[in-house]
Amino acid sequence: VELWDVAIGKCKAELNVGTTLNGGQECCFSPDGTILAVARRLDTKMVPCVAPTVDFWDVRSGSCVTALEASHSGELHVPKTIRISPDGTFMAVAYSRTTRNPDFDQDEIIDLWNIPNGRCIASFPPPSSPFPFDGLGLWLEFNPTSRFLAIATEFVIELLELATGNCTGRHQVTGADHYCKIWFDQKGSVVAGAERRT
């Protein structure tokens, strides 16, 4: 992973994040910009029972300061999205299988972490959908106050209240084939983008 100084347009450092499959990983910065969280895509043909990890890298020193191991292993190892809440308390990581498998009931999972104590406090599937979920999209975003986590699939957006774990809102996509991005504005209103497949 290369770290660039946007002010001068130069690469400041290269982080050796380790072996990944086909170069696959998802990254995000901590709110203060001092830590880069990297969720790596593991090669399960080589290590089939190893749980995926999220590594925390110190941007200034270029060293890995923490490695958090997920609660699941096997095929649920491909990171789709990683986000850290604006207050730095929570981290959410969405994973999926490399290939769709009709023999498994669960093809995606979301891990919710408490960063200060380094513990995964919840693992749950994405929102259910009235249509087949083909894994093209799974996105996460915290609201500005870190109270809610928005979860979006191709057809559904749900709003999860972190303190209670309850779904406080649900919206089914209309007029487009699948969501492509989701985010909050500064006032905390959900803003979602959608695109058509054709």
N, C-alpha and C positions, 0 to 999 in steps of 0.2 A: 504494500500500500504506500503510495507516494503522498507526502504532505507538501502542499504548495503555499507559498506566501503570495496572496493575490495582489498585494500592494506593489510588489516588484516583479511578479510574474515568474518566479523561480521556485524550483523544487528545493525545499529546505531539508527534507529527510525522507528516507525509505524505511518502512517498518516491515520486518520479516515476520509476517503473521503466521507462517507455517504452511504446511501442505494443504491444498484444497483440491476439490475435484473440478476440473475444467475452469479453474480460477474463480470459482463461485464464492462470494461472500457478500454480506450486507454490513454497512457501517453507519454510525451516527456519532456526532459529537455530544459531549455533556453540555449543559447550558452555559457554563463558564468557559468552554472551549479548551479546557486543559486535558481532557480525557477523550480518547477515541475508542468507542465500543465496536468490536468486530465479531460478528456471528459468522462462523465459517461453515462452508459446505464440505462435509467429510466424505471420503471415499469409502462407503460401507462394504465394497467388495474386498477391501484390504482390512478394515476394522468393523465387521458387521455388528458387533455388540457394544460399540463405544458410543456413549451419549455425546451429542454435540455440545460445544462450549461457546461462551461469549467471553472474549478476552478484552480486558481494559488496558489500554496503552497510554502511558504518560507522554503527551505530545512533546514536551520540552526535552525529556531525557531519552525518548525513543525506546523505553523499556516497558515490558508487560508487567503491570503491578498487581493484577487480579485476574483469575480465570474462574468463571462460574459455569458449573456443569448442569446441563438440563436434566429434568427428571425422567426423560424418555430416551430410548435408544432405538436401534434398528433402522427402519426405513424412513421414519419421521425425522429427517435430518437436514433438509434443504431450507435454508433461511429465505424467507420471502420479504420480510420487513422487520426493521428494528427501530425502536423509538425510545427516547428517554424523556421523562416528564419535565416541564419547565422548572420545577422546583428541585429537580435532581433526586427525588425520592424513589420514583418508580421507573422500571424499564419493561417494555413489552416487546416480545419477539414472536413472530409468526413463522411456523415451519410447515413444510408439505413433503409428500413423498416424491421420489424421483419420477415414478410412473404411477398411473392410476391402476388400482388393483381391486377388482370387484369382490375379492375374498375378504377385504378389510372394511369394517364399518366406518373407520375414521381415517381420512386422508390428509387432514390438516389439524394443527394444534397451535394454541397460543399460550405462551408462558408469560406470567406476570411476576416480576421480581421486585422485592424491596431492596434497593441498592445499599442503604446504610448497613443492614445486617447481612447482606449477601445471600438472602434466602428467596427461593421461588415460592410465592404465597398462593399461586393458583395456576392451574393448567386446564384449559377448556377448549372445546371446538369452536369454530367460527359460527356466525348466525346461520340458522337453518333457512333453506330457500325452497320456494315452491317449484323451482326449476332445477335441473341437474347442474351441479357445481363442478366445472371442469378444471378448476385450479388456475385459470388464467390471471386471476386477480385476488389478492388478499392484502389489505392495507390497514395500517393502524395510525392513529394520531391522538395525542393528548390535547385537552383544551388548555388555554393559557393559565388557568388557576390550578391545574393538575387534579381537578376533581373528577373529570370524566375521561374515558377512553372511547374514541370512536373506532368502530371496526367495520370495514367495508369489504364485501365480496362482489362478484359480478352483478348481483341482483338486489342485494340488501345492505343497508347501513343500520347498525345498532349503536346506541349510546349506553355505555356501561358506567354506572356510578361506582368509583373505586372503593369508597368507604363501606358500602353495603353489598357490592357485587350484583346489584339489581340492574336490569335493563330498564332505562327510563325513557327510551324512545326508539322507534323502529320505522324505517322508510324503505319501501320497495321501489326499485327503479322503474320509471316509465319513460317511454320515448327514446330509449337508447338500449343497446344490447348488453353493455356491461360497464361498470365503473372502471376508470383508469387511475384516478388519484382522489385523495380526500385530505382535507386540512381544515383548520379553524382560522378565522380572522382574529384580529386583536381584541374584538369585543366578545369572542367566544362563540359566535354563531358558526354552525357547521357549513362549510362550503365544499361541495363535491363536484368533481369533473366527471363527465361520462363521454364515451366515444362509441361509434358504431363499428361493427366488424366489417361492414361493406360500404 
